[in-house]
Amino acid sequence: MIVPLPRRMTPEGPGLRLGARVRVAVPSQELRGLGEVVADLLARVHGVDAVVQAGGEGDLVLALDAAAGPGEGHELTVNEDGATVRASSAEGLFRGATTFAQLIGPDSVVPGVRIGDAPALAWRGLSLDVARRFFTVAQVKKVVDLLALYKFNVLHLHLTDSQSWRLEIDGWPRLTDPACWPEGELTAEEGGRPYYTQDDYREIVAYAAARFVTIVPELDMPGHVLAAVRAYPGLQGDHKPAHRQMAFLDPGSKEAVRFVTETLGQLAALTPGPYLHLGGDEAFGMPPELYARFAARALEIARGTGKKVVVWQEGARSGALTPHETVQAWIGRGDEFDAEAARATAPPEYLPFVDMMAEAFAEAGRDVPAAVAAGAPVLASASSFLYLDRRYAEDSLLDGQTARRTEVGFGSYEPRTCRELFAWRPDAMPEIPAGARLAGVEAAIWCETVKDFDDLAFLLLPRLPGIAEKAWTSAETGWDDYRGRLSAHRGWWERLGWGGYYRSAEVFGPA
């Protein structure tokens, strides 16, 4: 029932029967916090009473051992006397503990087994769009819990877009004022604050770090900035946008340069992780030479914070990338922009917008090769398999969900079944050219159609664990075996607050 499937797994005689109280032993007082996180996971997923102790024997012993392999690598042994995770790092111990959590059966029996495991890819992430649909701190923590259970190690927060700006920035108070946003605030929980204070953000970062999930924050620029430009019109400079729904940051504007410097500087100070994401996608209507000038300046500012920089694939058009940046490849084969279809359905006032989109997407095929030529590693996020706002093609076991599958998800993407979305490998993606340095894999969930947390669950599950398996497990695994392992996880999702998951007939129905 383990997802993602471990690298090596062999039976190890009789299993372990857990009692009413599960003892988690950590190597030292310094790692008691790790033990508390593991105990919390066991309590919430299985309802057990878990207690933590430093040193000594336990039902689950977490032991530092340099011989267990570097980084996240670990060994897990379970027999009738207890379970032991050995790893050279706290992160490796936690990954092994999540495997132990998945092994616990409904009768509190853990099968005897010996597991040796390590990840195939270093970056295993999810991009969460909190700009178009705001999620509270408590809800983002639920996302972190889900990622940690499946050995993801990155949560990329898409904090800003044309619709809103979701992070408090000192000195720029109108950014988070819904009165300045194009449509006001339509996506916050009733009565809630529709943005994160800096303390909120610190809380999310700390919670994720305790579960070995790195927060990668994104302030999207120079496009996707209508909310910011409405709040501070001087950011647009002297350039008039081609359409009222468009805006971009002008590198010739002193206010825009100060804005980029201050927002990135504050974000870097708030973020202990090594990365900042600058966006850089879909700067529709922005002259190419102006885009290149902005991107070069923004990259310079971001590097000056001491962080590593991530950009969407269009960032390669700047000509300013170096081997120190990471480029996120997102335009999947088969999902290219269909200008003729868009022109046939768009209102007349949006036809110029369609033409600009067509012009921008015409360049897409050169983006990733240009990034590879610049020596930048590539993060695979191809919409073809990794965008989870794609609609389901198969029915649900619940009639009401089957009806909803035409409402939740991006209508322009062709619906696909869960099995179809499992049929790929990170090392054989047509969107990633030969010779690329693959940084890892990141799924994305865009929230234009997401109205609440249940809609988020509807789109993420049961598909997200399959991406975890592709990113972690080096060997190719088959659908039938994977489906059999995943089907046991439904109760865990419900206990973690994800009861709105899609009851896919293809995953949970008869074989």
Secondary structure, DSSP 8 states (H G I E B T S, - for coil): --SS--SEEEE-SS-EE--SEEEEEESSGGGHHHHHHHHHHHHHHH--EEEEEESS--SEEEEE-GGG-STT-EEEEEETTEEEEEESSHHHHHHHHHHHHHH--TTSEE--EEEEE--S-SEEEEEEETTTS---HHHHHHHHHHHHHTT--EEEEE-B-SS-B-B--TT-GGGG-GGGSTT-S-SS-TTS-SSB-HHHHHHHHHHHHHTT-EEEEEEEESSS-HHHHHH-GGGGTT---SSTT-----TT-HHHHHHHHHHHHHHHHH--SSEEEEE----TT--HHHHHHHHHHHHHHHHHTT-EEEEEGGGGGGS---TTSEEEE---TT----HHHHHHHS-GGGHHHHHHHHHHHTTGGGHHHHHHHTT--EEE--HHHHBTTB-BSS-BSSHHHHHHTTTSSBTTS--B-TTGGG---GGG-TTS-TT--EEEEEEEE--TT--SHHHHHHHHTTTHHHHHHHHH-SS---HHHHHHHHGGGHHHHHHTT-TT---BHHHHS--
